[in-house]
Amino acid sequence: MTLFTTDTETIVKPTVDDGDHDRYSHYVKKDEILPSTIEGTPVKALCGKVWVPTRDPKRYPVCPTCKEIMESLSDG
């Protein structure tokens, strides 16, 4: 006799984007940049994107959503 259970459990595992798909530079908190570079920890941009930066941000245009949010913060 084999016993089966019908219990289910949802495991939430956040995904971290590699940052390659959109080719934008994003605004993040300055104090998150160095730890991310050294330890490889993810950062969160103003637009909500979470990823581990691996590319030179100077090579890409600024994310339009990040730029809009930053400008709205500067206006206040």
MOSUL-V345740 format. One line per field, one symbol per residue. phi: phi as a letter, one per 20 degrees, with the letter a starting at -180 (. if undefined). burial: # if it has 16 or more other ideal C-beta (glycine too) atoms within 10 Angstrom, else .. A space follows every 50 residues. Layout:
phi = ???
burial = ???
//
This chain:
phi = .ddcddfccedecfddfenefdldececfgfeffgfffemefddegfofd adfcdfffecffggfgfffffffffe
burial = ..................#....#####.......#.....##.###.#. #.#.........#.###.#.......
//
